[in-house]
Amino acid sequence: MERYLTFQDLQAKLGGRGRTTIYRDVENGRLPKPFKIGSRLYWREADIEAAVSASTVR
């Protein structure tokens, strides 16, 4: 089953990285872009894990 991460989940997975840093990483292509469900943003957990394992995010 595919899991979606909220912003808070994403921060926890990335070790408490700050909001500005996360959005900068998205803008620079180091993290995948989020998608909206309703008014909230989500990230696919598999995409985040792939970005982390590819060492694009530290």
C-alpha positions in Angstrom: 0.0 0.0 0.0 1.3 3.4 -0.9 1.9 5.8 1.9 1.7 9.6 1.8 3.7 11.8 4.1 2.4 15.1 5.5 4.8 17.9 6.0 5.4 17.0 9.6 6.0 13.3 8.6 8.5 14.5 6.0 10.3 16.7 8.5 10.6 13.8 10.9 11.9 11.5 8.2 14.6 14.1 7.3 15.7 14.5 10.9 13.9 17.7 11.7 14.9 19.7 8.7 13.4 23.2 8.6 10.5 24.3 6.4 12.6 26.7 4.3 15.3 24.1 3.7 12.8 21.5 2.6 11.1 23.9 0.1 14.5 25.0 -1.2 15.4 21.3 -1.7 12.1 20.8 -3.6 12.8 23.9 -5.7 16.3 22.7 -6.6 15.1 19.2 -7.5 16.7 17.4 -4.5 13.3 16.4 -3.2 10.2 15.6 -5.3 7.4 18.1 -5.6 4.4 17.6 -3.3 0.9 17.1 -4.5 -2.3 18.4 -3.1 -5.3 16.5 -1.7 -7.8 19.1 -0.7 -5.8 21.9 0.7 -3.0 19.9 2.2 0.3 18.9 0.6 1.6 15.3 0.6 4.7 13.5 -0.6 4.9 9.9 -1.7 7.0 8.1 0.9 8.7 5.9 -1.8 9.8 9.1 -3.7 11.3 10.5 -0.5 13.1 7.3 0.3 14.5 7.2 -3.3 15.8 10.7 -3.0 17.4 10.0 0.4 19.0 6.8 -0.8 20.3 8.5 -4.0 22.1 10.9 -1.6 20.4 14.0 -3.1 19.3 15.0 0.4 21.4 14.8 3.6 
